[in-house]
Amino acid sequence: MELIVLGASGTWPERGTATSGYLVRHDRFNVWVDAGTGTLANLQRHIELAELDAILISHEHPDHIVDLYPCFYARHYGRLGDPHLPVYAPSGFPARAEELVSEESRTVMRDAFDWHEVSPGERFEVGPFSVRTEPMSHLGLVALGFRLETDGTALAYTGDTGPTSKVHDLGRNADVLLSEATWQDSDELLPFHLSARQAAVHAREAGVGLLILTHIWPTSDKEVSRAQAAEEFNGPIELAIEGQRHEVGK
């Protein structure tokens, strides 16, 4: 399994960067996980739009979903890919997503996308991946964490969340935990995001192999986040950087 970071800025993009989005690949099957600002452009550095096989959306906040719209336009009006691209998203999200386009576009969006509404705790198969979801703790929204498994390897992704034991369940013995790490020790630790230290505690308790910190507040020094995480987790720690590739399980 290969993980490619398409965007990692938390909440808004830094200059020249993108917000949350990742490409997960195995056996030539391509899954776009979260579709934040700028990630569609970065996706095309690695694959053609027609090679995209599925999309997973963790929750409905704009920094995780807005590039779904240009993807829809490109796939349908630009004919850059087959219709009925599977999109797995929290329950209720498709109807809210369609509210931002015209009535005519809603009809063709349903042709471009094959919506699958996912409840927390649900499991499903997509291509070579077995996907399990866990409910995350984020501002009362239906927010999903995803665990993707294939050929004996596991990647866990928190999406956005505050501290919750469900991160442990999601990441248990995973090869990689891709965890949001918005805050640092000096910040006001609002309970709907994790600090780097909290992410590291979750990683330690879950027994993960590699911790990748993402969704760090754009004005924060990322090396400080890494250092604070390292005080709690003795395993390898990486910062999510656009264009970075990880071979999960190696």
C-alpha positions in Angstrom: 0.0 0.0 0.0 1.3 3.5 -0.9 0.3 6.7 0.8 0.9 10.0 -1.0 0.3 13.3 0.8 -1.7 15.7 -1.4 -2.3 18.3 1.2 -1.7 18.6 5.0 -2.4 22.2 6.1 -4.8 22.5 9.0 -8.0 24.5 8.3 -6.6 26.8 5.7 -3.6 26.4 3.3 -0.3 28.0 3.8 1.2 29.8 0.8 1.6 27.3 -2.1 0.0 24.4 -0.2 -3.2 22.5 0.1 -5.5 21.4 2.9 -6.4 17.8 3.8 -6.1 15.2 1.1 -4.3 11.9 0.5 -3.9 9.4 -2.3 -3.8 5.7 -1.2 -2.8 3.2 -3.8 -2.5 -0.6 -4.2 -2.5 -2.8 -7.2 -3.2 0.2 -9.4 -6.3 1.0 -7.5 -6.5 4.7 -6.5 -8.4 6.1 -3.6 -8.6 9.8 -2.8 -9.1 10.3 0.9 -10.5 13.8 1.7 -10.7 16.4 -1.0 -9.5 19.7 0.6 -8.5 22.9 -1.2 -5.8 22.3 -3.8 -5.7 18.6 -3.5 -7.3 17.9 -6.9 -4.5 19.8 -8.6 -1.9 17.8 -6.6 -3.7 14.5 -7.3 -3.0 15.0 -11.0 0.7 15.1 -10.4 0.4 11.4 -9.6 -2.5 10.0 -11.7 -4.9 11.1 -14.4 -8.4 12.0 -13.2 -9.7 9.0 -15.2 -7.5 6.7 -13.1 -9.3 7.7 -9.9 -11.3 4.7 -8.6 -13.0 6.0 -5.4 -13.2 8.8 -2.9 -13.5 8.7 0.9 -14.7 11.8 2.8 -14.2 11.9 6.6 -16.6 14.8 7.3 -18.3 17.8 5.8 -16.0 20.7 6.7 -14.8 22.7 3.7 -11.1 22.1 4.2 -11.8 18.4 3.6 -14.4 18.5 0.7 -14.3 21.6 -1.5 -12.3 19.9 -4.4 -15.1 17.5 -4.9 -16.8 20.2 -6.9 -14.1 20.7 -9.6 -13.7 16.9 -9.6 -17.3 16.6 -10.5 -17.1 19.2 -13.2 -14.0 17.5 -14.7 -15.4 14.0 -14.6 -18.8 14.9 -16.0 -18.5 18.0 -18.2 -14.8 17.4 -19.1 -15.4 13.7 -19.6 -12.3 12.9 -17.7 -13.4 9.6 -16.3 -16.3 7.2 -16.3 -19.6 8.1 -14.6 -20.6 6.7 -11.2 -17.3 7.3 -9.4 -17.9 5.8 -5.9 -17.9 8.4 -3.1 -18.1 7.2 0.5 -19.1 9.9 2.9 -20.9 10.3 6.3 -24.7 9.9 6.3 -26.5 13.0 5.2 -23.5 14.5 3.4 -24.6 13.9 -0.2 -27.8 15.9 0.1 -25.9 18.8 1.7 -23.2 18.7 -0.9 -25.8 18.9 -3.7 -27.3 22.1 -2.1 -24.4 24.1 -3.4 -25.1 23.4 -7.1 -28.0 24.1 -9.4 -30.9 21.7 -9.7 -29.7 20.6 -13.1 -26.2 20.0 -11.7 -27.6 18.0 -8.9 -29.0 15.5 -11.4 -25.7 15.2 -13.3 -23.7 15.1 -10.1 -25.7 11.9 -9.2 -24.5 10.6 -12.6 -20.9 11.5 -12.0 -20.8 10.3 -8.4 -22.2 7.1 -6.9 -22.9 8.2 -3.4 -22.5 5.8 -0.5 -23.6 7.1 2.9 -21.5 5.6 5.7 -22.4 5.3 9.4 -19.8 5.3 12.1 -18.6 1.7 12.7 -19.5 0.6 9.3 -17.2 -1.7 7.2 -17.1 -1.9 3.4 -14.9 -3.1 0.6 -13.5 -0.8 -2.1 -11.2 -2.3 -4.7 -8.4 -4.2 -2.8 -9.1 -2.4 0.4 -11.1 -3.5 3.4 -12.3 -0.3 5.1 -13.4 0.1 8.7 -14.8 3.3 10.1 -14.8 4.6 13.7 -16.7 7.7 15.0 -14.4 10.6 15.7 -15.2 13.5 18.1 -15.5 16.7 16.1 -18.0 19.5 16.9 -21.0 17.2 17.0 -20.6 16.3 13.3 -20.8 12.8 11.9 -17.0 12.5 11.5 -15.4 9.3 10.4 -11.9 7.9 10.9 -10.9 5.3 8.3 -8.8 2.2 8.6 -7.7 0.8 5.2 -6.3 -2.8 5.2 -4.9 -4.8 2.3 -2.4 -7.7 2.0 -1.7 -7.7 5.8 -1.0 -3.9 6.0 -3.1 -1.3 7.8 -3.3 2.5 7.5 -5.4 4.4 10.0 -6.5 8.0 9.3 -8.2 10.1 12.0 -9.7 12.9 9.8 -10.5 15.7 12.3 -11.1 14.7 15.9 -10.5 15.6 19.5 -9.2 13.1 22.1 -11.3 9.8 22.0 -10.6 6.2 22.7 -12.0 5.5 19.2 -8.6 6.6 17.9 -7.0 3.7 19.8 -9.6 1.3 18.2 -8.9 2.7 14.7 -5.2 2.6 15.0 -4.7 -0.7 17.0 -1.4 -2.2 15.7 -1.6 -0.3 12.4 1.5 0.1 10.3 0.8 3.8 10.0 -1.4 6.2 12.0 -2.0 9.4 10.0 -3.3 11.6 12.7 -4.4 15.2 12.9 -2.2 17.2 15.3 -3.7 20.7 15.1 -2.5 22.1 18.5 0.7 22.5 20.4 1.2 22.5 24.2 1.1 26.3 24.3 -2.3 26.5 22.6 -5.7 26.5 24.1 -6.5 22.9 23.7 -10.0 23.1 22.3 -11.5 19.6 22.5 -12.5 19.2 18.8 -8.9 18.8 17.6 -5.8 16.9 18.9 -2.5 18.3 19.9 0.7 16.7 18.6 1.2 15.3 22.1 -2.3 13.9 22.3 -1.8 12.3 18.9 1.4 10.7 20.1 -0.3 9.3 23.2 -3.0 7.7 21.1 -0.3 6.3 18.8 1.6 4.8 21.8 -1.5 3.3 23.3 -2.6 1.9 20.0 0.8 0.3 19.3 1.2 1.8 15.8 4.4 1.4 13.7 4.7 4.9 12.3 3.0 8.2 13.4 2.5 10.8 10.7 1.4 14.2 12.0 -1.0 16.2 9.7 -3.5 19.1 9.9 -1.0 21.2 12.0 -2.1 24.8 12.5 -0.6 26.7 9.6 1.2 29.3 11.8 2.8 26.7 14.1 6.4 25.5 13.8 5.9 21.9 12.7 9.2 20.8 14.2 7.9 21.9 17.6 4.9 19.6 17.0 7.3 16.7 16.2 9.4 17.3 19.3 6.3 17.4 21.6 5.0 14.2 20.0 8.4 12.5 20.5 8.1 13.0 24.2 5.2 10.6 24.2 5.9 8.2 21.4 9.2 6.3 21.0 8.5 5.1 17.4 9.2 6.9 14.2 7.4 10.2 13.7 7.0 12.0 10.3 5.4 15.3 9.4 3.0 15.1 6.5 4.5 17.0 3.6 2.9 17.5 0.2 4.3 15.1 -2.4 5.7 12.8 0.3 5.3 9.1 -0.3 5.1 6.3 2.3 5.2 2.6 1.6 2.8 1.4 4.3 4.2 -1.7 6.1 7.8 -1.2 5.0 
